[in-house]
Amino acid sequence: MEPEAPLKDTEEAGITHNCGVFGCISSGEWPTHIDVAQIICLGLVALQHRGQESAGIVTSKGEDTKRFSMHKGMGLVSHVFDDHAMMKLKGNLGIGHTRYSTTAESEALNCQPFVVHTQHGALAVAHNGELVNAESLRKKVLDRGVGLSTMSDSELITQALCLNPPEGEHEGPNWPARIKHVMKLSPLSYSLVLMYRDKIYGVRDPYGNRPLCLGKLVPVKKRNHIIQPKLEDDIEGWVISSESSGFLAIGARYLREVEPGEIVELTKHGVKSIGIVERPEDKLPAFCIFEYVYFARPDSIFEGQVVYSVRMQCGRELAKEAPCDADIVSSVPESGTAAAHGYSRQSGIPFAEVLCKNRYVGRTFIQPSTRLRQLGVAKKFGALLDNVYGKKIVLIDDSIVRGNTIGPIIKLLRDAGAKEVHIRVASPPIKYPCYMGINIPTREELIANRLDPPELAEAVGADSLVYLSIGGLISAVTYSIREKDPKKIGHCVACLSGQYPEKLEW
């Protein structure tokens, strides 16, 4: 019996990511001595925050084009992969996926990676993102006589890759040409890992909207180079991942990001770039800015900077834009903590925890009575009375989406004796849906479209409420960015401004 997928809390859900992808290939002589499937499984655990509905791993010995080992299921990575499942996943290379659905139902049929059997052999694909022109691409695929068994964009990409490129093929499948063809047909949004025979391909859309990075596995005795290992170091394998957050835990070292529009090829001999699909000359990159604000793990690296440091800088910018006379700065655990530390350092107001989070509230919690519903987040948080009573508090949150959790938190602090509660939000108000892989509520559900900050402060019981500006957020994100050429720096702020990188079909 398959474990059930975690239930979504529809009352409290805000914005959710949709997927994480991971791949690993061993170097040197095959069969390898390293457990590729275990490395992928641990990599997916480190990406669990990107999707909790389903997970899957596909492995290959790399000997032929017909035999893949596969296991997929609904639920968390730890539920899907037990000892029995891992025993079946033998191989020298493999890819994995953890999913949160945005374009198809949450059911076993849509678990990834997808595997298709082409005339040239089996192809496995894992996808993070959402196609902005899915309908036109779907029509092209169906017009070629290809059937689709799901409404998933990921299956659509997989089937599109099975089409011959316009220039044709003369000696077997030309996967780089096929990949480039699909990238030109659909400019965003995706990061992909593909496995065919003895190779893994990594693909990032021309706008770089979704993240993808590379790392290398090093022997235990060489694990002292954290960020940039020397090229002459021993190599046990190569990894590719949506985020670098799990690299250290699996004995890998971060190398670099896959560039926007880049196709990389991983073999047992190493990693090489095999092509770039350019975006229009008048377009900047469009890396999702909410990876920094909310989605990514704080220890991940994007654009040459650690996410935690960017979140701290958001707090510093917020302190400049929205100062406050208060006794302490605190955060809504744990999402606002980095920004709260930044606000504290910039303002000189000491940081102190005021909320204690109950980490063991799950779906088995007793069904709340009307009284408990009125208490709202009482089951999730407790107040630290010594830090709260009689204090004027600046409470930092990373974002406010629907606005239905911050009110009960403020009430909890008031009940604990807080003198004043001032809310500072380390991101701008979210006003528009995302069509590129983030599950954001409709415009009607977004609280920023119904209440301005003073109105929202009154509605939730705060003494004041101020958001970080879009300019402040961009300043924080670019403060320590690796790239210094402004013509090569760009971030997608569509959910804040309504300006999308590409024209949408709908």
Residue pairs with C-beta under 8 A, 6 or more apart in sequence:
2 73
2 74
2 75
2 108
3 73
3 74
3 75
3 76
3 79
3 80
4 74
4 75
5 52
5 53
5 54
5 74
5 75
5 106
6 52
6 53
6 75
6 76
6 363
7 363
8 16
11 404
12 404
12 405
13 402
14 399
14 401
14 402
14 405
14 441
15 290
15 294
15 399
15 401
15 430
15 434
15 438
15 439
15 440
15 441
16 100
16 438
16 439
17 49
17 50
17 51
17 100
17 295
17 437
17 438
17 439
18 50
18 51
18 99
18 100
18 101
18 102
18 128
18 129
18 130
18 437
18 438
18 439
19 50
19 51
19 97
19 98
19 99
19 100
19 112
19 126
19 127
19 128
19 129
19 242
19 437
20 44
20 47
20 48
20 49
20 50
20 51
20 97
20 98
20 128
20 241
20 242
20 243
21 47
21 95
21 96
21 97
21 126
21 127
21 128
21 191
21 192
21 193
21 212
21 240
21 241
21 242
22 40
22 43
22 44
22 47
22 95
22 96
22 97
22 126
22 193
22 239
22 240
22 241
22 242
22 246
23 40
23 93
23 94
23 95
23 96
23 126
23 193
23 195
23 200
23 202
23 239
23 240
23 241
23 266
24 36
24 39
24 40
24 43
24 93
24 94
24 95
24 217
24 237
24 238
24 239
24 240
25 36
25 92
25 93
25 94
25 199
25 200
25 237
25 238
25 266
25 267
25 268
26 32
26 34
26 36
26 92
26 93
26 217
26 236
26 237
26 268
27 217
27 235
27 236
27 237
27 238
27 268
27 269
27 270
28 235
28 236
28 268
30 61
30 62
30 92
30 268
31 61
31 92
32 92
32 237
34 217
34 236
34 237
36 59
36 89
36 91
36 92
36 93
36 94
36 237
37 57
37 59
37 86
37 89
37 90
37 91
37 94
38 86
39 217
39 237
39 239
39 250
40 57
40 59
40 94
40 95
40 96
41 57
41 77
41 81
41 86
41 96
42 246
42 249
42 250
43 96
43 239
43 241
43 246
43 250
44 55
44 57
44 77
44 96
44 97
44 98
45 77
45 78
45 246
46 241
46 243
46 245
46 246
46 249
46 250
46 297
47 98
47 241
47 242
47 243
47 245
47 246
48 76
48 77
48 98
49 295
49 297
50 98
50 100
50 128
50 242
50 243
50 295
51 98
51 99
51 100
52 75
52 76
52 98
52 100
53 74
53 75
53 99
53 100
53 101
53 106
54 72
54 73
54 74
54 75
54 80
54 98
54 99
54 106
54 108
54 110
54 111
54 112
55 72
55 73
55 75
55 76
55 77
55 80
55 81
55 96
55 97
55 98
55 99
55 111
56 70
56 71
56 72
56 73
56 80
56 96
56 97
56 111
56 112
56 113
56 126
57 70
57 71
57 72
57 81
57 89
57 94
57 95
57 96
57 97
57 113
58 68
58 69
58 70
58 94
58 95
58 96
58 113
58 115
58 124
58 195
59 68
59 69
59 70
59 89
59 90
59 91
59 93
59 94
60 67
60 68
60 69
60 91
60 92
60 93
60 94
60 124
60 195
60 197
60 198
61 67
61 90
61 91
61 92
62 91
62 92
62 93
62 197
62 198
62 268
63 198
64 121
64 197
65 120
65 121
65 122
65 196
65 197
66 117
66 121
66 122
67 122
68 115
68 122
68 124
68 195
69 88
69 89
69 90
69 91
70 89
70 113
70 115
70 124
71 80
71 81
71 85
71 88
71 89
72 80
72 108
72 111
72 112
72 113
73 79
73 80
73 108
73 111
74 80
74 106
74 107
74 108
74 111
77 98
92 198
92 268
93 195
93 198
93 199
93 200
93 266
93 268
94 195
95 113
95 124
95 126
95 193
95 194
95 195
95 200
96 113
96 126
97 111
97 112
97 113
97 126
97 127
99 110
99 111
99 112
100 439
101 110
102 130
102 437
102 438
102 439
103 130
103 131
103 134
103 151
103 152
103 153
104 110
104 150
104 151
104 152
104 153
105 151
109 149
109 150
110 150
110 152
110 154
110 155
112 125
112 126
112 127
112 154
113 124
113 125
113 126
113 193
113 195
114 124
114 125
114 126
114 152
114 154
114 155
114 158
115 122
115 123
115 124
115 125
116 122
116 123
116 125
116 158
116 159
116 162
117 123
118 162
118 173
120 172
120 173
121 196
121 197
122 196
123 158
123 161
123 162
123 194
123 195
123 196
124 194
124 195
124 196
125 154
125 157
125 158
125 161
125 192
125 193
125 194
125 195
126 154
126 192
126 193
126 194
127 153
127 154
127 157
127 158
127 190
127 191
127 192
128 190
128 191
128 192
128 210
128 212
128 242
128 437
129 153
129 188
129 189
129 190
129 191
129 205
129 209
129 210
129 436
129 437
130 153
130 189
130 190
130 435
130 436
130 437
131 137
131 153
131 156
131 157
131 186
131 188
131 189
131 190
132 186
132 187
132 188
132 189
132 435
132 436
132 500
132 502
132 504
132 505
133 185
133 186
133 187
133 502
133 505
134 153
134 156
134 186
134 505
135 505
135 506
136 505
137 156
137 160
137 185
137 186
138 148
138 156
140 160
140 185
141 148
141 156
141 159
141 160
141 163
142 148
144 163
146 159
146 162
146 163
148 155
148 156
148 159
149 155
153 190
157 182
157 186
157 190
157 192
160 182
160 185
160 186
161 175
161 178
161 179
161 182
161 194
162 178
163 178
163 181
164 178
165 174
165 177
165 178
165 180
165 181
166 181
167 177
169 177
173 196
175 194
175 196
175 199
175 201
176 201
176 263
176 265
176 274
176 275
179 194
179 201
179 203
179 263
179 275
180 263
180 275
180 277
183 203
183 205
183 206
183 261
183 263
183 277
184 277
186 205
187 205
187 206
187 207
187 279
187 502
188 205
188 206
188 207
188 209
188 286
188 436
188 501
188 502
189 205
189 207
189 209
189 210
189 436
189 437
190 203
190 204
190 205
190 209
190 210
190 437
191 202
191 203
191 204
191 205
191 210
191 211
191 212
191 242
191 258
192 201
192 202
192 203
192 204
193 200
193 201
193 202
193 203
193 240
194 200
194 201
194 203
195 201
198 267
198 268
199 265
199 266
199 267
200 240
200 265
200 266
200 267
201 263
201 264
201 265
201 266
202 212
202 214
202 240
202 258
202 262
202 263
202 264
202 266
203 212
203 258
203 262
203 263
203 264
204 210
204 212
204 258
204 259
204 260
204 261
204 262
205 260
205 261
206 260
206 261
206 277
206 278
206 279
207 260
207 261
207 279
207 283
207 285
207 286
207 287
207 490
207 492
207 501
207 502
208 259
208 260
208 261
208 285
208 286
208 287
209 286
209 287
209 288
209 436
209 437
209 492
209 501
210 242
210 288
210 436
210 437
211 242
211 243
211 257
211 287
211 288
211 291
211 296
211 300
211 302
212 240
212 241
212 242
212 257
212 258
213 240
213 241
213 242
213 243
213 244
213 254
213 255
213 256
213 257
213 258
213 301
214 238
214 239
214 240
214 254
214 255
214 256
214 257
214 258
214 264
214 271
215 238
215 239
215 240
215 241
215 244
215 247
215 252
215 253
215 254
215 255
216 229
216 235
216 237
216 238
216 239
216 252
216 253
216 255
216 271
217 235
217 236
217 237
217 238
217 239
217 250
217 251
217 252
218 225
218 229
218 233
218 234
218 235
218 236
218 251
218 252
218 253
219 234
219 236
219 251
220 251
222 229
222 233
222 234
223 251
223 253
225 233
225 253
226 248
226 253
226 254
227 253
227 254
227 301
228 253
228 254
228 255
229 253
229 255
235 270
236 251
238 266
238 270
238 271
239 247
239 250
239 252
240 258
240 264
240 266
241 247
243 296
243 297
243 300
244 254
244 299
244 300
244 301
245 296
245 297
245 299
245 300
246 252
247 253
247 254
254 301
255 271
257 302
257 303
258 264
259 273
259 276
260 279
260 285
260 287
261 276
261 277
261 278
261 279
262 273
262 275
262 276
263 273
263 274
263 275
263 276
263 277
264 271
264 272
264 273
264 274
265 271
265 272
265 273
265 274
279 285
283 490
283 501
284 487
284 488
284 489
284 490
285 488
285 489
285 490
285 491
286 490
286 491
286 492
286 501
287 302
287 303
287 490
287 491
287 492
288 295
288 436
288 437
288 438
288 491
288 492
289 473
289 474
289 477
289 491
289 492
289 493
289 496
290 399
290 427
290 438
290 495
291 302
291 307
292 302
292 307
292 310
292 311
292 314
292 476
292 477
293 311
293 314
293 398
293 399
293 426
293 427
293 473
294 335
294 398
294 399
294 427
295 438
296 302
296 307
297 307
298 306
298 307
298 308
298 311
298 338
299 306
299 307
299 308
300 306
300 307
301 307
302 310
303 481
303 482
303 483
304 480
304 481
304 482
304 483
305 480
305 481
305 482
308 338
309 480
310 476
310 477
310 479
310 480
311 338
311 339
311 342
311 398
311 426
312 338
312 339
312 341
312 342
312 345
313 342
313 475
313 476
313 477
313 479
313 480
314 338
314 339
314 342
314 426
314 427
314 468
314 472
314 473
314 476
315 338
315 339
315 340
315 341
315 342
315 343
315 344
315 345
315 346
315 396
315 426
316 342
316 343
316 345
316 346
316 476
317 342
317 468
317 472
317 473
317 475
317 476
318 339
318 342
318 343
318 396
318 424
318 425
318 426
318 466
318 468
318 472
319 342
319 343
319 346
319 347
320 346
320 472
321 466
321 468
321 469
321 472
322 424
322 466
322 468
323 347
324 347
324 349
324 394
324 422
324 424
324 464
325 392
326 349
326 391
326 392
326 393
326 394
326 420
326 422
327 349
327 391
327 392
327 393
328 349
328 350
328 351
328 352
328 354
328 387
328 391
328 392
328 393
328 394
329 340
329 343
329 344
329 347
329 349
329 350
329 351
329 352
329 393
329 394
329 396
330 340
330 351
330 352
330 353
330 354
330 355
330 387
330 393
330 394
330 395
330 396
331 337
331 339
331 340
331 353
331 355
331 395
331 396
331 397
332 355
332 395
332 396
332 397
332 398
332 406
332 409
333 353
333 355
333 356
333 357
333 381
334 357
335 397
335 398
335 399
336 395
336 396
336 397
336 398
336 426
337 396
339 396
339 398
339 426
340 351
340 396
341 351
343 349
343 394
343 396
343 424
343 426
344 350
344 351
347 394
349 394
352 384
352 387
353 384
353 387
354 383
354 384
354 387
354 388
354 391
354 393
354 395
354 413
354 418
355 381
355 382
355 383
355 384
355 409
355 412
355 413
356 381
356 382
356 383
356 384
357 380
357 381
358 379
358 380
358 381
358 382
361 379
361 380
365 379
368 379
372 378
372 379
375 408
375 411
375 412
376 405
376 407
376 408
376 409
376 411
376 412
377 405
377 408
377 409
377 412
378 408
378 412
381 409
381 412
383 412
383 413
383 415
383 416
384 416
385 416
385 417
388 413
388 416
388 417
388 418
389 416
389 417
389 418
390 417
390 418
390 419
391 418
391 419
392 418
392 419
392 420
392 422
393 413
393 418
393 420
393 421
393 422
394 422
394 424
395 409
395 410
395 413
395 421
395 422
395 423
395 424
396 424
396 425
396 426
397 406
397 423
397 424
397 425
397 426
398 425
398 426
398 427
399 425
399 426
399 427
399 430
400 406
400 425
400 429
400 430
400 447
400 448
400 456
400 467
401 430
401 440
401 441
401 446
401 447
402 441
402 445
402 446
402 447
403 447
403 451
403 456
403 459
403 460
406 423
406 460
406 462
407 459
407 460
407 461
410 421
410 423
410 460
410 461
410 462
411 461
413 421
414 421
414 461
420 463
421 461
421 462
421 463
422 462
422 463
422 464
422 465
423 457
423 460
423 462
423 464
423 465
423 466
424 465
424 466
424 468
425 465
425 466
425 467
425 468
426 468
427 467
427 468
427 473
427 496
428 467
428 468
428 469
428 470
428 472
428 473
428 493
428 496
429 446
429 448
429 453
429 467
429 496
430 440
430 446
430 448
430 495
430 496
431 443
431 446
431 448
431 449
431 495
431 496
431 498
432 440
432 443
432 446
432 494
432 495
432 496
432 497
432 498
433 440
433 441
433 442
433 443
433 495
434 440
434 494
434 495
435 494
435 500
435 504
435 506
436 492
436 494
436 500
436 501
438 495
440 446
440 495
443 449
447 456
448 456
448 467
451 459
453 465
453 466
453 467
454 465
456 462
456 465
457 463
457 464
457 465
468 476
470 493
470 496
470 497
473 493
473 496
474 491
474 493
477 491
478 489
481 489
483 489
492 500
492 501
493 499
494 500
494 501
